Amino acid sequence: MSEYTIAREFFDVYTRALLDRDAKAIAGHYAVPALIEFPGQAIAVSEASQTEEFFAGAFGQYEGVWATDAAVDVVAATSHTIWADVTWDHHGGAPDERNMYQLVSVGEGWKIAVLTPLDA
């Protein structure tokens, strides 16, 4: 399977969890340890509950979003890591976003190890 196919399938499932506002399912897409690096708020994740709490607290900013499109661009890959530049086109009121994700291969599949926002 190509790196693009892996990333596309991963973000298709991740998008569904985001739209469902399912913090537990979202957290299941993150590796432990992981790093969520937002300006002014870096979270060094040592437990899945940290990721779950972070996203549960962010749902309010996406209140009117009823759909989102994820444009996935794989910018680099190795056999165990994929770097994906993802632009999120939200429908329903939230501003669009662009993030760089480092996916890592773990025993049960692929997980996000690092999330970093980029300029949209």
Backbone as CSV, one residue per row, in Angstrom:
resi,resn,N_x,N_y,N_z,CA_x,CA_y,CA_z,C_x,C_y,C_z
1,MET,0.851,-1.173,0.000,0.000,0.000,0.000,0.903,1.245,0.000
2,SER,0.574,2.239,-0.785,1.391,3.451,-0.871,1.218,4.306,0.382
3,GLU,2.199,5.181,0.610,2.129,6.090,1.751,0.900,6.992,1.647
4,TYR,0.593,7.424,0.426,-0.582,8.280,0.251,-1.865,7.516,0.625
5,THR,-1.979,6.276,0.182,-3.174,5.477,0.496,-3.307,5.274,1.999
6,ILE,-2.189,4.990,2.665,-2.207,4.823,4.124,-2.698,6.113,4.786
7,ALA,-2.115,7.234,4.389,-2.491,8.518,4.984,-3.940,8.873,4.670
8,ARG,-4.364,8.675,3.431,-5.736,9.007,3.026,-6.736,8.190,3.838
9,GLU,-6.504,6.886,3.955,-7.413,6.032,4.737,-7.416,6.439,6.209
10,PHE,-6.235,6.749,6.743,-6.135,7.174,8.137,-6.969,8.430,8.368
11,PHE,-6.786,9.440,7.511,-7.495,10.700,7.719,-8.974,10.617,7.384
12,ASP,-9.390,9.676,6.562,-10.824,9.456,6.346,-11.492,9.017,7.649
13,VAL,-10.871,8.071,8.350,-11.424,7.583,9.622,-11.311,8.659,10.702
14,TYR,-10.186,9.354,10.733,-9.968,10.431,11.708,-10.996,11.547,11.519
15,THR,-11.287,11.888,10.271,-12.285,12.923,9.976,-13.644,12.531,10.544
16,ARG,-14.019,11.284,10.392,-15.300,10.820,10.926,-15.348,10.997,12.445
17,ALA,-14.253,10.662,13.133,-14.206,10.827,14.591,-14.320,12.297,14.973
18,LEU,-13.670,13.170,14.196,-13.761,14.613,14.462,-15.195,15.110,14.283
19,LEU,-15.831,14.728,13.179,-17.205,15.176,12.918,-18.194,14.620,13.936
20,ASP,-17.921,13.432,14.446,-18.770,12.829,15.476,-18.517,13.435,16.861
21,ARG,-17.486,14.288,16.948,-17.073,14.871,18.238,-16.858,13.780,19.278
22,ASP,-16.182,12.731,18.855,-15.918,11.566,19.696,-14.484,11.657,20.216
23,ALA,-14.319,12.291,21.372,-12.981,12.531,21.915,-12.212,11.236,22.156
24,LYS,-12.888,10.199,22.576,-12.218,8.917,22.822,-11.699,8.321,21.508
25,ALA,-12.503,8.375,20.446,-12.072,7.858,19.143,-10.929,8.708,18.585
26,ILE,-11.011,10.023,18.764,-9.924,10.897,18.307,-8.635,10.525,19.027
27,ALA,-8.704,10.400,20.341,-7.521,10.046,21.135,-6.941,8.705,20.699
28,GLY,-7.792,7.802,20.230,-7.320,6.506,19.748,-6.466,6.596,18.498
29,HIS,-6.486,7.747,17.835,-5.658,7.964,16.642,-4.270,8.504,16.992
30,TYR,-4.022,8.765,18.266,-2.754,9.333,18.703,-1.894,8.300,19.405
31,ALA,-0.602,8.352,19.107,0.365,7.503,19.779,0.583,8.028,21.202
32,VAL,1.081,7.174,22.044,1.510,7.576,23.376,2.918,7.017,23.539
33,PRO,3.930,7.870,23.648,3.868,9.319,23.771,3.610,9.991,22.424
34,ALA,3.137,11.240,22.511,2.893,12.073,21.334,3.130,13.526,21.742
35,LEU,3.143,14.390,20.729,3.305,15.815,20.989,2.258,16.576,20.194
36,ILE,1.449,17.364,20.891,0.494,18.266,20.249,1.077,19.660,20.463
37,GLU,1.540,20.289,19.392,2.306,21.533,19.471,1.521,22.686,18.866
38,PHE,0.723,23.357,19.693,-0.010,24.538,19.268,0.695,25.766,19.821
39,PRO,0.606,26.896,19.128,1.228,28.116,19.650,0.708,28.427,21.052
40,GLY,1.609,28.554,21.980,1.229,28.861,23.349,0.715,27.682,24.145
41,GLN,0.632,26.522,23.530,0.125,25.349,24.238,0.720,24.085,23.633
42,ALA,1.808,23.631,24.215,2.412,22.370,23.801,2.012,21.303,24.816
43,ILE,1.540,20.174,24.304,1.141,19.088,25.191,2.008,17.873,24.880
44,ALA,2.846,17.516,25.830,3.625,16.288,25.723,2.736,15.179,26.284
45,VAL,2.206,14.373,25.404,1.205,13.380,25.787,1.870,12.124,26.344
46,SER,1.537,11.804,27.580,2.055,10.585,28.191,0.934,9.594,28.517
47,GLU,-0.329,10.069,28.359,-1.499,9.210,28.567,-2.571,9.592,27.555
48,ALA,-3.281,8.614,27.035,-4.335,8.876,26.045,-5.388,9.834,26.580
49,SER,-5.618,9.823,27.875,-6.642,10.709,28.457,-6.313,12.187,28.239
50,GLN,-5.032,12.536,28.137,-4.652,13.929,27.874,-5.161,14.374,26.502
51,THR,-5.005,13.531,25.501,-5.470,13.850,24.157,-6.985,13.932,24.141
52,GLU,-7.623,12.992,24.808,-9.083,12.981,24.882,-9.595,14.281,25.520
53,GLU,-8.999,14.707,26.613,-9.418,15.934,27.293,-9.162,17.171,26.430
54,PHE,-8.027,17.199,25.738,-7.698,18.330,24.877,-8.762,18.516,23.802
55,PHE,-9.111,17.445,23.113,-10.090,17.555,22.034,-11.505,17.785,22.555
56,ALA,-11.861,17.183,23.674,-13.176,17.430,24.257,-13.337,18.915,24.580
57,GLY,-12.255,19.565,25.007,-12.302,20.979,25.315,-12.321,21.882,24.088
58,ALA,-12.002,21.325,22.916,-11.937,22.121,21.685,-13.199,22.018,20.833
59,PHE,-14.126,21.166,21.177,-15.305,20.935,20.333,-16.142,22.198,20.116
60,GLY,-16.189,23.090,21.088,-16.995,24.296,20.979,-16.655,25.154,19.772
61,GLN,-15.393,25.194,19.397,-14.989,26.028,18.260,-15.428,25.447,16.917
62,TYR,-15.924,24.213,16.926,-16.394,23.562,15.702,-17.902,23.321,15.731
63,GLU,-18.606,24.034,16.594,-20.029,23.788,16.840,-20.874,23.749,15.574
64,GLY,-20.679,24.663,14.637,-21.508,24.695,13.439,-21.022,23.826,12.296
65,VAL,-19.894,23.162,12.473,-19.324,22.367,11.383,-20.137,21.090,11.196
66,TRP,-20.646,20.918,9.997,-21.436,19.728,9.673,-20.704,18.805,8.696
67,ALA,-19.636,19.308,8.061,-18.805,18.507,7.153,-17.439,19.149,7.086
68,THR,-16.455,18.375,6.742,-15.102,18.895,6.541,-14.407,18.028,5.498
69,ASP,-13.617,18.681,4.669,-12.830,17.972,3.664,-11.371,18.059,4.068
70,ALA,-10.680,16.947,3.993,-9.266,16.910,4.338,-8.458,16.663,3.067
71,ALA,-7.670,17.661,2.665,-6.753,17.509,1.527,-5.428,17.035,2.106
72,VAL,-5.020,15.837,1.728,-3.836,15.203,2.295,-2.703,15.212,1.284
73,ASP,-1.559,15.755,1.704,-0.359,15.776,0.880,0.765,15.118,1.670
74,VAL,1.227,13.964,1.229,2.341,13.288,1.892,3.623,13.967,1.427
75,VAL,4.339,14.562,2.375,5.547,15.312,2.026,6.827,14.517,2.228
76,ALA,6.778,13.466,3.035,7.935,12.595,3.240,7.446,11.300,3.873
77,ALA,8.221,10.240,3.662,7.827,8.955,4.244,9.035,8.027,4.330
78,THR,8.994,7.166,5.333,9.919,6.055,5.467,9.043,4.829,5.721
79,SER,9.648,3.713,5.994,8.849,2.507,6.242,8.062,2.590,7.547
80,HIS,8.451,3.496,8.454,7.794,3.574,9.755,7.196,4.938,10.078
81,THR,7.368,5.931,9.184,6.880,7.282,9.453,6.361,7.921,8.177
82,ILE,5.249,8.627,8.303,4.692,9.398,7.190,4.432,10.812,7.700
83,TRP,4.931,11.812,6.971,4.641,13.207,7.289,3.579,13.672,6.310
84,ALA,2.437,14.077,6.840,1.306,14.488,6.009,0.921,15.930,6.326
85,ASP,0.882,16.734,5.276,0.421,18.116,5.356,-1.067,18.058,5.010
86,VAL,-1.914,18.374,5.983,-3.364,18.224,5.801,-4.042,19.579,5.937
87,THR,-4.788,19.951,4.904,-5.587,21.168,4.935,-7.039,20.767,5.158
88,TRP,-7.625,21.329,6.203,-9.003,21.032,6.586,-9.910,22.150,6.091
89,ASP,-10.849,21.814,5.238,-11.837,22.756,4.712,-13.146,22.478,5.442
90,HIS,-13.417,23.288,6.483,-14.598,23.086,7.320,-15.818,23.765,6.701
91,HIS,-16.943,23.082,6.764,-18.209,23.628,6.282,-19.108,23.856,7.489
92,GLY,-19.484,25.110,7.706,-20.406,25.383,8.791,-19.914,26.373,9.821
93,GLY,-18.902,27.153,9.518,-18.592,28.250,10.415,-17.193,28.305,10.988
94,ALA,-16.515,27.204,11.160,-15.161,27.247,11.724,-14.163,27.602,10.630
95,PRO,-13.108,28.317,10.996,-12.097,28.640,9.983,-11.367,27.388,9.517
96,ASP,-10.916,27.422,8.262,-10.140,26.301,7.739,-8.823,26.214,8.508
97,GLU,-8.221,25.035,8.463,-6.978,24.802,9.199,-6.000,24.029,8.318
98,ARG,-4.742,24.127,8.686,-3.703,23.345,8.015,-2.746,22.850,9.087
99,ASN,-2.502,21.547,9.113,-1.636,20.937,10.114,-0.659,19.970,9.462
100,MET,0.507,19.852,10.086,1.467,18.819,9.705,1.343,17.708,10.747
101,TYR,1.170,16.500,10.254,1.049,15.336,11.126,2.210,14.393,10.847
102,GLN,2.817,13.893,11.896,3.777,12.807,11.749,3.053,11.542,12.205
103,LEU,2.800,10.665,11.257,2.199,9.372,11.569,3.316,8.368,11.786
104,VAL,3.140,7.505,12.771,4.126,6.450,13.026,3.425,5.099,12.998
105,SER,4.160,4.120,12.511,3.639,2.759,12.464,3.819,2.127,13.843
106,VAL,2.711,1.692,14.413,2.739,0.998,15.700,2.105,-0.370,15.489
107,GLY,2.160,-1.209,16.480,1.668,-2.577,16.341,0.289,-2.704,15.729
108,GLU,-0.641,-1.797,16.081,-2.024,-1.907,15.606,-2.333,-1.017,14.414
109,GLY,-1.320,-0.427,13.802,-1.560,0.411,12.633,-0.760,1.699,12.698
110,TRP,-1.365,2.782,12.249,-0.711,4.085,12.207,-1.368,5.019,13.212
111,LYS,-0.533,5.839,13.853,-1.027,6.797,14.848,-0.291,8.119,14.669
112,ILE,-0.906,9.182,15.147,-0.287,10.501,15.115,0.691,10.602,16.274
113,ALA,1.954,10.901,15.941,2.975,11.099,16.976,3.200,12.577,17.242
114,VAL,3.070,13.409,16.188,3.244,14.850,16.342,2.205,15.560,15.485
115,LEU,1.570,16.558,16.081,0.613,17.440,15.396,1.124,18.858,15.549
116,THR,1.345,19.527,14.423,1.832,20.906,14.429,0.994,21.739,13.469
117,PRO,0.399,22.839,13.926,-0.358,23.702,13.011,0.586,24.448,12.077
118,LEU,0.112,24.672,10.858,0.821,25.450,9.847,-0.040,26.642,9.470
119,ASP,0.535,27.627,8.836,-0.262,28.738,8.337,-1.168,28.221,7.222
120,ALA,-2.426,28.625,7.269,-3.405,28.111,6.297,-3.164,28.621,4.900
